[in-house]
Amino acid sequence: MAEIGVHARTLPGLPDAHAAIPVWNAENWYFEDFEPGDRIRSIRRTISEGESMLFNSLVMDHHPYVSDERFASEEGVFGRRLVAGAMVFSYGLGLAATNCLNSFSYGYDRLRFIAPVFIGDTIYTIRENLAKEVKDHRFGKVRVSYSVFKGEGEQVLYCEHLMTALYRDPEPFRAEADAVLAAKREAKKNA
């Protein structure tokens, strides 16, 4: 497994002695460093009433299931207020997200809200590297899953994050990248 949070990265304006210190929660991983099957587990996090309502206000989500205690408890299907799904998604990914300085979000697939999360629930996330493939001459694509759980291990959310990651050394990927790009040009021409 690639190491997390041990990489130094120089930044303009830092003294050399400071630049040599590893950056907290930041990685210098390249495409070659992502190994399918590697997994990490986050710490746990309890979602409070105040932060739930603040999130709802920030994103203008005032659905009665997330913002109206009386409706949720008296008329709602679950008998209590939910945490907004977008908040569970954001927190779940944030708990296990790394700050890789050489990868960039490409999108999300297969997002599923599997079970409700309520105010006061404690969640944690397991992140797994699923696959990687050559994309072009600079980047590969990496697929990572995020499985969010609450309590004693009840899964509440699943999604797959697609990322591009720079090659440390693009040369070993050149022939495959040429083939990938030629196939894309051909498909576009025949479309």
C-alpha positions as CSV (number, residue, x, y, z in Angstrom):
1,M,0.0,0.0,0.0
2,A,1.2,3.5,-0.8
3,E,2.1,5.5,2.2
4,I,-0.2,8.3,3.3
5,G,0.9,11.7,4.7
6,V,4.7,11.2,4.6
7,H,5.6,13.1,1.4
8,A,7.4,16.4,1.4
9,R,6.4,18.8,-1.4
10,T,8.1,22.1,-1.9
11,L,6.0,25.2,-2.3
12,P,7.1,28.6,-3.5
13,G,8.0,30.9,-0.7
14,L,8.8,28.2,1.9
15,P,12.2,28.1,3.6
16,D,14.0,24.9,2.6
17,A,13.9,23.5,6.1
18,H,10.0,23.8,6.1
19,A,9.7,22.4,2.6
20,A,11.5,19.2,3.7
21,I,8.8,18.5,6.3
22,P,6.1,16.0,5.1
23,V,2.7,17.7,4.4
24,W,0.0,16.5,6.7
25,N,-2.6,14.4,4.9
26,A,-1.2,15.0,1.4
27,E,0.4,12.4,-0.9
28,N,2.7,12.6,-3.8
29,W,1.3,9.5,-5.4
30,Y,1.4,9.0,-9.2
31,F,-0.6,6.6,-11.4
32,E,2.1,3.9,-10.7
33,D,1.5,4.1,-7.0
34,F,-2.2,3.2,-7.0
35,E,-2.5,-0.5,-6.4
36,P,-5.9,-2.2,-7.0
37,G,-7.0,-3.9,-3.8
38,D,-5.4,-1.4,-1.5
39,R,-7.9,-0.3,1.2
40,I,-8.0,2.3,4.0
41,R,-10.5,2.9,6.7
42,S,-11.3,6.3,8.1
43,I,-11.9,7.4,11.7
44,R,-15.5,7.6,12.8
45,R,-17.6,10.8,12.8
46,T,-20.9,11.6,14.6
47,I,-23.2,13.9,12.7
48,S,-24.7,16.5,15.0
49,E,-28.0,18.4,14.8
50,G,-26.4,21.8,14.3
51,E,-24.1,20.7,11.4
52,S,-27.0,18.9,9.7
53,M,-29.1,22.0,9.8
54,L,-26.2,24.2,8.7
55,F,-25.6,21.9,5.7
56,N,-29.3,22.0,4.8
57,S,-29.2,25.8,4.9
58,L,-26.0,26.1,2.9
59,V,-27.3,23.9,0.1
60,M,-30.9,25.1,0.4
61,D,-32.2,21.6,1.1
62,H,-35.3,22.2,3.2
63,H,-37.1,19.0,2.5
64,P,-39.3,18.1,5.5
65,Y,-37.5,14.8,6.0
66,V,-34.3,16.7,6.8
67,S,-35.5,20.0,8.3
68,D,-38.9,19.5,9.9
69,E,-38.8,17.4,13.1
70,R,-42.6,17.3,13.6
71,F,-43.2,16.2,10.0
72,A,-40.5,13.6,10.1
73,S,-41.6,12.1,13.4
74,E,-45.4,12.2,12.9
75,E,-45.8,11.7,9.1
76,G,-42.4,10.6,7.9
77,V,-41.7,7.0,6.8
78,F,-38.7,6.7,9.1
79,G,-40.2,8.3,12.3
80,R,-37.3,10.8,12.6
81,R,-35.3,13.3,10.7
82,L,-32.8,12.2,8.1
83,V,-29.3,13.6,7.4
84,A,-29.4,14.9,3.8
85,G,-27.9,12.3,1.4
86,A,-25.6,15.0,-0.1
87,M,-24.2,15.5,3.4
88,V,-23.6,11.8,3.9
89,F,-21.9,11.7,0.5
90,S,-19.7,14.7,1.3
91,Y,-18.8,13.5,4.8
92,G,-18.3,9.9,3.8
93,L,-15.9,10.8,1.0
94,G,-14.2,13.5,3.1
95,L,-13.5,11.0,5.8
96,A,-11.3,8.8,3.6
97,A,-10.3,11.3,0.9
98,T,-6.6,11.8,0.5
99,N,-5.0,15.0,-0.8
100,C,-3.0,13.4,-3.6
101,L,-1.2,16.2,-5.3
102,N,-1.0,14.4,-8.6
103,S,-4.6,13.2,-9.1
104,F,-7.7,15.0,-10.1
105,S,-11.4,14.2,-9.9
106,Y,-12.9,12.9,-13.1
107,G,-16.4,12.1,-11.8
108,Y,-18.5,9.7,-9.8
109,D,-20.4,6.5,-10.8
110,R,-22.8,4.1,-9.1
111,L,-23.8,6.5,-6.2
112,R,-26.3,4.7,-4.0
113,F,-28.0,5.7,-0.8
114,I,-28.5,2.2,0.7
115,A,-29.9,3.0,4.2
116,P,-31.0,6.2,6.0
117,V,-28.6,8.2,8.2
118,F,-30.2,10.0,11.1
119,I,-29.0,13.0,13.2
120,G,-26.7,11.5,15.9
121,D,-25.5,8.6,13.8
122,T,-21.8,7.9,13.6
123,I,-20.3,7.0,10.2
124,Y,-17.0,5.8,8.9
125,T,-15.7,5.0,5.4
126,I,-13.7,2.3,3.7
127,R,-12.0,3.3,0.5
128,E,-10.7,0.7,-2.0
129,N,-8.6,1.1,-5.2
130,L,-10.6,-0.9,-7.7
131,A,-8.9,-0.5,-11.1
132,K,-6.7,1.6,-13.2
133,E,-6.2,2.1,-16.9
134,V,-4.2,4.2,-19.3
135,K,-6.0,7.3,-20.4
136,D,-3.6,9.4,-22.6
137,H,0.1,10.4,-22.7
138,R,0.0,12.4,-19.3
139,F,-2.6,10.7,-17.2
140,G,-4.0,7.3,-16.2
141,K,-7.5,6.8,-14.8
142,V,-8.0,5.3,-11.4
143,R,-11.4,3.9,-10.1
144,V,-11.8,4.0,-6.3
145,S,-14.8,2.9,-4.2
146,Y,-16.1,4.6,-1.1
147,S,-18.3,2.4,1.2
148,V,-19.8,4.4,4.0
149,F,-21.1,2.6,7.1
150,K,-22.9,3.6,10.3
151,G,-23.0,2.1,13.8
152,E,-21.8,-1.4,14.0
153,G,-21.2,-1.8,10.2
154,E,-24.5,-1.1,8.4
155,Q,-23.7,0.1,4.9
156,V,-25.4,3.4,4.1
157,L,-23.7,4.6,0.9
158,Y,-21.7,3.3,-2.0
159,C,-20.1,5.2,-4.9
160,E,-17.1,4.9,-7.2
161,H,-14.8,7.9,-7.8
162,L,-13.0,8.2,-11.1
163,M,-9.8,10.1,-11.0
164,T,-7.0,11.0,-13.4
165,A,-3.5,10.6,-12.1
166,L,-0.3,11.8,-13.6
167,Y,2.3,9.3,-14.6
168,R,5.6,9.5,-12.7
169,D,7.2,8.2,-15.9
170,P,5.0,8.4,-19.0
171,E,7.3,6.4,-21.3
172,P,6.2,2.9,-20.2
173,F,2.6,3.9,-21.0
174,R,3.3,5.5,-24.4
175,A,2.4,2.6,-26.7
176,E,-0.8,1.8,-24.8
177,A,-1.7,5.5,-24.7
178,D,-1.2,5.7,-28.5
179,A,-3.6,2.8,-29.0
180,V,-6.2,4.2,-26.6
181,L,-6.1,7.6,-28.4
182,A,-6.2,6.0,-31.9
183,A,-9.3,4.0,-30.8
184,K,-11.0,7.2,-29.6
185,R,-10.2,9.0,-32.8
186,E,-11.6,6.1,-34.8
187,A,-14.8,5.9,-32.7
188,K,-15.3,9.6,-33.1
189,K,-14.8,9.4,-36.8
190,N,-17.3,6.6,-37.2
191,A,-19.9,8.2,-34.9
